[in-house]
Amino acid sequence: MHTEFSARIASLGRGDLQTEVAYRGGLVVKRGTPGSVRADVVEGTLERPIAIYDLKTGSARLTPTRIADIRSHLPQGFQDIPIIEIRAP
């Protein structure tokens, strides 16, 4: 589902939407970097995100703990941006 979601986002052709972005300690890092968090979609630039979208399937939910974890790794000054759950069937 995440692969299809990424492809759909890419097909929109919007330069302000990036998929599968990993952050650690305020920096963009390689996906899978130990201790990093992965954002399904970042709106804005990677260094200055304005919103994060997190795809959830089945019974999975975006919890306050997960939101706090994502926020803790975003660039300095951007920890309070909206983090929005996107529901997939």
Summary of the structure (lengths in Angstrom):
residues: 89
radius of gyration: 12.3
end to end distance: 9.5
largest distance: 34.1
contacts: 220
relative contact order: 0.20
helix: 22%
strand: 36%
